[in-house]
Protein backbone atom coordinates (compact mmCIF):
# COMPACT_ATOMS: atom_id res chain seq x y z
CA UNK A 1 0.00 0.00 0.00
CA UNK A 2 2.79 2.43 0.92
CA UNK A 3 4.70 1.56 -2.24
CA UNK A 4 1.59 2.22 -4.33
CA UNK A 5 1.13 5.65 -2.70
CA UNK A 6 4.78 6.52 -3.29
CA UNK A 7 4.45 5.60 -6.97
CA UNK A 8 1.31 7.73 -7.34
CA UNK A 9 2.90 10.71 -5.55
CA UNK A 10 6.12 10.45 -7.58
CA UNK A 11 4.08 10.22 -10.79
CA UNK A 12 2.09 13.32 -9.86
CA UNK A 13 5.28 15.18 -8.98
CA UNK A 14 6.86 14.27 -12.32
CA UNK A 15 3.70 15.29 -14.18
CA UNK A 16 3.58 18.65 -12.42
CA UNK A 17 7.20 19.35 -13.31
CA UNK A 18 6.63 18.41 -16.96
CA UNK A 19 3.28 20.18 -17.36
CA UNK A 20 4.65 23.66 -18.19
CA UNK A 21 6.82 22.30 -21.00
CA UNK A 22 3.95 20.20 -22.35
CA UNK A 23 1.46 23.05 -22.27
CA UNK A 24 3.77 25.52 -23.96
CA UNK A 25 3.87 29.28 -23.43
CA UNK A 26 0.57 30.05 -25.17
CA UNK A 27 -1.45 28.04 -22.66
CA UNK A 28 0.43 29.50 -19.75
CA UNK A 29 -0.43 33.08 -20.68
CA UNK A 30 2.93 34.19 -22.06
CA UNK A 31 2.56 37.14 -24.40
CA UNK A 32 5.87 36.29 -26.07
CA UNK A 33 4.29 33.33 -27.85
CA UNK A 34 1.79 35.57 -29.62
CA UNK A 35 4.56 37.76 -31.02
CA UNK A 36 6.82 34.97 -32.26
CA UNK A 37 6.63 33.96 -35.90
CA UNK A 38 5.77 30.33 -36.52
CA UNK A 39 8.87 28.23 -37.04
CA UNK A 40 9.36 26.43 -40.32
CA UNK A 41 8.10 22.87 -40.37
CA UNK A 42 10.59 20.02 -40.73
CA UNK A 43 10.11 20.20 -44.51
CA UNK A 44 11.26 23.85 -44.47
CA UNK A 45 7.80 25.29 -45.14
CA UNK A 46 6.56 28.09 -42.92
CA UNK A 47 2.84 27.69 -42.27
CA UNK A 48 0.90 30.83 -41.37
CA UNK A 49 -2.71 30.82 -40.24
CA UNK A 50 -4.94 33.71 -41.31
CA UNK A 51 -8.41 34.03 -39.80
CA UNK A 52 -11.11 35.84 -41.78
CA UNK A 53 -13.66 37.42 -39.47
CA UNK A 54 -14.63 40.98 -40.43
CA UNK A 55 -11.05 41.37 -41.62
CA UNK A 56 -7.83 39.37 -41.82
CA UNK A 57 -5.96 38.37 -38.67
CA UNK A 58 -3.09 38.88 -39.04
CA UNK A 59 -3.58 41.39 -41.83
CA UNK A 60 0.15 41.84 -42.34
CA UNK A 61 2.62 38.97 -42.47
CA UNK A 62 6.40 39.28 -42.81
CA UNK A 63 8.37 36.51 -44.54
CA UNK A 64 11.88 36.23 -45.89
CA UNK A 65 12.72 36.25 -49.58
CA UNK A 66 12.91 32.76 -51.01
CA UNK A 67 11.15 31.14 -48.04
CA UNK A 68 8.59 28.44 -48.74
CA UNK A 69 5.27 29.70 -47.34
CA UNK A 70 1.98 27.89 -46.86
CA UNK A 71 -1.09 29.86 -45.77
CA UNK A 72 -3.92 28.21 -43.89
CA UNK A 73 -6.93 30.51 -44.25
CA UNK A 74 -9.92 29.93 -41.98
CA UNK A 75 -13.10 31.89 -42.69
CA UNK A 76 -15.36 32.47 -39.68
CA UNK A 77 -17.27 35.40 -41.17
CA UNK A 78 -20.44 34.60 -43.13
CA UNK A 79 -20.67 37.80 -45.17
CA UNK A 80 -20.52 37.45 -48.98
CA UNK A 81 -17.50 39.75 -49.04
CA UNK A 82 -15.31 37.14 -47.35
CA UNK A 83 -16.26 34.27 -49.67
CA UNK A 84 -12.88 34.31 -51.40
CA UNK A 85 -9.32 35.53 -51.01
CA UNK A 86 -7.40 37.01 -53.94
CA UNK A 87 -3.66 37.48 -54.49
CA UNK A 88 -3.98 39.41 -57.76
CA UNK A 89 -0.24 39.86 -58.35
CA UNK A 90 0.29 36.10 -57.96
CA UNK A 91 -2.76 35.08 -59.99
CA UNK A 92 -4.25 33.23 -57.00
CA UNK A 93 -7.97 33.25 -56.17
CA UNK A 94 -9.49 30.77 -53.68
CA UNK A 95 -13.01 30.14 -52.43
CA UNK A 96 -13.27 30.16 -48.63
CA UNK A 97 -16.05 27.94 -47.27
CA UNK A 98 -17.06 28.99 -43.74
CA UNK A 99 -15.27 27.00 -41.04
CA UNK A 100 -13.15 24.96 -43.45
CA UNK A 101 -9.38 25.61 -43.52
CA UNK A 102 -8.10 26.36 -47.04
CA UNK A 103 -4.41 25.75 -47.66
CA UNK A 104 -2.62 27.98 -50.17
CA UNK A 105 0.94 27.14 -51.20
CA UNK A 106 2.66 30.35 -52.24
CA UNK A 107 5.36 30.41 -54.93
CA UNK A 108 8.87 31.56 -54.05
CA UNK A 109 8.51 35.27 -53.31
CA UNK A 110 10.80 38.16 -54.22
CA UNK A 111 11.28 41.15 -51.89
CA UNK A 112 8.39 43.58 -51.80
CA UNK A 113 4.77 43.62 -50.72
CA UNK A 114 2.08 41.28 -51.98
CA UNK A 115 -1.43 42.50 -51.33
CA UNK A 116 -4.33 40.14 -50.73
CA UNK A 117 -7.99 41.13 -50.72
CA UNK A 118 -11.47 39.71 -50.49
CA UNK A 119 -13.35 39.02 -53.71
CA UNK A 120 -15.04 42.44 -53.50
CA UNK A 121 -11.71 44.23 -52.90
CA UNK A 122 -12.96 45.65 -49.57
CA UNK A 123 -10.86 43.71 -47.04
CA UNK A 124 -7.12 44.03 -47.42
CA UNK A 125 -3.98 42.44 -46.13
CA UNK A 126 -0.37 42.12 -47.19
CA UNK A 127 2.56 39.77 -47.17
CA UNK A 128 5.78 41.72 -46.76
CA UNK A 129 8.74 39.88 -48.24
CA UNK A 130 11.97 41.01 -46.59
CA UNK A 131 15.27 40.59 -48.45
CA UNK A 132 17.42 37.69 -47.32
CA UNK A 133 20.40 38.88 -45.29
C-alpha positions as CSV (number, residue, x, y, z in Angstrom):
1,X,0.0,0.0,0.0
2,X,2.8,2.4,0.9
3,X,4.7,1.6,-2.2
4,X,1.6,2.2,-4.3
5,X,1.1,5.7,-2.7
6,X,4.8,6.5,-3.3
7,X,4.5,5.6,-7.0
8,X,1.3,7.7,-7.3
9,X,2.9,10.7,-5.6
10,X,6.1,10.5,-7.6
11,X,4.1,10.2,-10.8
12,X,2.1,13.3,-9.9
13,X,5.3,15.2,-9.0
14,X,6.9,14.3,-12.3
15,X,3.7,15.3,-14.2
16,X,3.6,18.7,-12.4
17,X,7.2,19.3,-13.3
18,X,6.6,18.4,-17.0
19,X,3.3,20.2,-17.4
20,X,4.6,23.7,-18.2
21,X,6.8,22.3,-21.0
22,X,3.9,20.2,-22.4
23,X,1.5,23.1,-22.3
24,X,3.8,25.5,-24.0
25,X,3.9,29.3,-23.4
26,X,0.6,30.0,-25.2
27,X,-1.5,28.0,-22.7
28,X,0.4,29.5,-19.7
29,X,-0.4,33.1,-20.7
30,X,2.9,34.2,-22.1
31,X,2.6,37.1,-24.4
32,X,5.9,36.3,-26.1
33,X,4.3,33.3,-27.8
34,X,1.8,35.6,-29.6
35,X,4.6,37.8,-31.0
36,X,6.8,35.0,-32.3
37,X,6.6,34.0,-35.9
38,X,5.8,30.3,-36.5
39,X,8.9,28.2,-37.0
40,X,9.4,26.4,-40.3
41,X,8.1,22.9,-40.4
42,X,10.6,20.0,-40.7
43,X,10.1,20.2,-44.5
44,X,11.3,23.8,-44.5
45,X,7.8,25.3,-45.1
46,X,6.6,28.1,-42.9
47,X,2.8,27.7,-42.3
48,X,0.9,30.8,-41.4
49,X,-2.7,30.8,-40.2
50,X,-4.9,33.7,-41.3
51,X,-8.4,34.0,-39.8
52,X,-11.1,35.8,-41.8
53,X,-13.7,37.4,-39.5
54,X,-14.6,41.0,-40.4
55,X,-11.0,41.4,-41.6
56,X,-7.8,39.4,-41.8
57,X,-6.0,38.4,-38.7
58,X,-3.1,38.9,-39.0
59,X,-3.6,41.4,-41.8
60,X,0.2,41.8,-42.3
61,X,2.6,39.0,-42.5
62,X,6.4,39.3,-42.8
63,X,8.4,36.5,-44.5
64,X,11.9,36.2,-45.9
65,X,12.7,36.3,-49.6
66,X,12.9,32.8,-51.0
67,X,11.2,31.1,-48.0
68,X,8.6,28.4,-48.7
69,X,5.3,29.7,-47.3
70,X,2.0,27.9,-46.9
71,X,-1.1,29.9,-45.8
72,X,-3.9,28.2,-43.9
73,X,-6.9,30.5,-44.3
74,X,-9.9,29.9,-42.0
75,X,-13.1,31.9,-42.7
76,X,-15.4,32.5,-39.7
77,X,-17.3,35.4,-41.2
78,X,-20.4,34.6,-43.1
79,X,-20.7,37.8,-45.2
80,X,-20.5,37.5,-49.0
81,X,-17.5,39.7,-49.0
82,X,-15.3,37.1,-47.4
83,X,-16.3,34.3,-49.7
84,X,-12.9,34.3,-51.4
85,X,-9.3,35.5,-51.0
86,X,-7.4,37.0,-53.9
87,X,-3.7,37.5,-54.5
88,X,-4.0,39.4,-57.8
89,X,-0.2,39.9,-58.3
90,X,0.3,36.1,-58.0
91,X,-2.8,35.1,-60.0
92,X,-4.2,33.2,-57.0
93,X,-8.0,33.2,-56.2
94,X,-9.5,30.8,-53.7
95,X,-13.0,30.1,-52.4
96,X,-13.3,30.2,-48.6
97,X,-16.0,27.9,-47.3
98,X,-17.1,29.0,-43.7
99,X,-15.3,27.0,-41.0
100,X,-13.1,25.0,-43.5
101,X,-9.4,25.6,-43.5
102,X,-8.1,26.4,-47.0
103,X,-4.4,25.7,-47.7
104,X,-2.6,28.0,-50.2
105,X,0.9,27.1,-51.2
106,X,2.7,30.4,-52.2
107,X,5.4,30.4,-54.9
108,X,8.9,31.6,-54.0
109,X,8.5,35.3,-53.3
110,X,10.8,38.2,-54.2
111,X,11.3,41.2,-51.9
112,X,8.4,43.6,-51.8
113,X,4.8,43.6,-50.7
114,X,2.1,41.3,-52.0
115,X,-1.4,42.5,-51.3
116,X,-4.3,40.1,-50.7
117,X,-8.0,41.1,-50.7
118,X,-11.5,39.7,-50.5
119,X,-13.3,39.0,-53.7
120,X,-15.0,42.4,-53.5
121,X,-11.7,44.2,-52.9
122,X,-13.0,45.6,-49.6
123,X,-10.9,43.7,-47.0
124,X,-7.1,44.0,-47.4
125,X,-4.0,42.4,-46.1
126,X,-0.4,42.1,-47.2
127,X,2.6,39.8,-47.2
128,X,5.8,41.7,-46.8
129,X,8.7,39.9,-48.2
130,X,12.0,41.0,-46.6
131,X,15.3,40.6,-48.5
132,X,17.4,37.7,-47.3
133,X,20.4,38.9,-45.3
